[in-house]
Amino acid sequence: MDRTKSGRHRTSHGLDQWISGFDRGLRTLTGVHQAARPNPAAEVAEADMTAQERAHVAGLMRVNHTGEVCAQALYEGQALTASDANAKDSLMSAAAEEQDHLVWCRSRLRELDARPSILDPVFFGLSFAMGAAAGLLGDRVSLGFVEATEDQVVQHLDEHLQTLPEQDEKSRRVLEAMRADESRHGAQALADGGEEFPQPVKQFMRGLAKVMTTTTYRL
């Protein structure tokens, strides 16, 4: 293959990746993804909760749904700019499991007669840009970013599990399943060669995450 044909092939491949990523992004924001695994709360009865408790649970699940929208965008951006095929495969494998979380959270919101955050498109765009930028810094940094992000997610899931109404077993089952996956994704990112971020960087990321959780709890 001469250089001209090789360049055209790379351009065509890159365009295909952008189109595929754009399609998956639309699916993320419109809620048409299908879960590959059963909903862990599918067989659990709805709890008897007060209006205030239901509103609180809806706020928590809205935050978690937005978090999964961000996760899809981050992984898409990182996979698009990853230089190593193994790193890209690792990112897309984690993204596939995160789609399950997205579907489970959206389903729980419907059960609570609540809607996703109106800010989801904004956070998707910001997260995609952050993911792409992390990927451009190299696969070690990109995978380290995955671990640092998942560390934040695990922490806020722990906080949500503590504040859920005790009787709301449906939400608890979903969040516990999500937590197990997120913890595993973070560990796998380090095992795949990710560079663990120092605590000051993680604290800064936690501050950014706080902005998202605070705004999407009600919006």
Summary of the structure (lengths in Angstrom):
residues: 219
radius of gyration: 18.1
end to end distance: 53.3
largest distance: 69.3
contacts: 701
relative contact order: 0.16
helix: 77%
strand: 0%
